[in-house]
Amino acid sequence: MVFLRCEAVRWVDDEPQPGLIEVRFTDAHHQQWAFIDKWPVFAGGDGLSPDSRYPAEVSILCDFLTTGNTTDTSDTVKISVTPWGLESLEGHVEFEVRADQLTTS
């Protein structure tokens, strides 16, 4: 299993249960993306609440689509965040990220 490292930046709402959080990451092209979903969807978000300290490190389960290189020669990977049915607030599900943004735990 591969995960994209992200940050939970705020508690959004108590409903629907068990509560919603906003999560963000910056892709390989320096564009920031945001997601809002129930906190259990995000690995490492166990026990997040309105009173938790934010930002908090979390991650998103993802699938590899392709690998390649950007023009600055840093390794990049194209991923999809669809395993848990996530999509960014803008409706995107595929992203190009730096390989060092991924983890297997």
C-alpha positions, 0 to 999 in steps of 0.5 A: 500500500502506498500513501501520499503524505498530507496535512490535516489543516482544520476541523470542518464540521461534526456532521456527518459523523464521525466528523469532517476535516480538511486535508491539503498537500502541494504537488510536484508543480507547487500547486496546493490541493485540498480535500474534505472528508471524514477523518477516518479516510485519512491514515494517521488521522485517528482520534482527530477532533475539533480540539486537536492541534492542527496541522496534523500529519495524515496520509491518503491511500493512493495508486501509482499511475506512472513514473517519470521525471520533471524538467528539474530532474527530480523524480515524480510519480503520477498517482490517483487518490481514488482507492477511498473515493476521494477527489479534491475540492476542484474535482481532481483525482490524479496528481503528479507528486514528488516521489519523496511525498510517498510512503508505504506506512 
